[in-house]
Amino acid sequence: MVRLSTVLILLGIVFVIAPIPPVGMILAVLCFAIGLPLRFVFDK
């Protein structure tokens, strides 16, 4: 099963690349803000 944090980080990368500013950047920041802490909490 794929980790939620991994999915969020990948989504964040996709939103950064996707040509839909400024919504893409906002979604990317949200994805990283949620995904990165989840990674640190659950991967230990």
C-alpha positions as CSV (number, residue, x, y, z in Angstrom):
1,M,0.0,0.0,0.0
2,V,1.3,3.4,-0.9
3,R,1.8,5.8,1.9
4,L,-0.4,8.9,2.0
5,S,2.6,11.1,2.7
6,T,4.3,9.8,-0.5
7,V,1.1,10.5,-2.5
8,L,0.9,14.0,-1.2
9,I,4.5,14.8,-1.9
10,L,4.2,13.4,-5.5
11,L,1.0,15.5,-5.9
12,G,2.9,18.6,-4.7
13,I,5.5,18.0,-7.3
14,V,2.8,17.5,-10.0
15,F,1.1,20.8,-9.0
16,V,4.5,22.6,-9.1
17,I,5.0,21.4,-12.7
18,A,1.4,21.7,-13.8
19,P,0.7,25.0,-15.6
20,I,-2.2,26.2,-13.5
21,P,-0.9,29.1,-11.4
22,P,-1.6,30.4,-8.9
23,V,-3.9,27.5,-7.9
24,G,-1.2,25.0,-8.6
25,M,1.3,26.7,-6.3
26,I,-1.2,26.9,-3.5
27,L,-2.1,23.2,-3.8
28,A,1.6,22.3,-4.0
29,V,2.3,24.2,-0.8
30,L,-0.6,22.5,0.9
31,C,0.5,19.1,-0.3
32,F,4.1,19.6,1.0
33,A,2.9,21.2,4.2
34,I,0.8,18.1,5.0
35,G,2.9,15.4,3.3
36,L,6.4,16.3,4.7
37,P,5.4,16.3,8.4
38,L,3.5,13.0,7.8
39,R,6.7,11.5,6.4
40,F,8.8,12.6,9.4
41,V,6.2,11.3,11.9
42,F,5.4,7.9,10.4
43,D,8.8,7.0,8.8
44,K,10.6,6.9,12.1
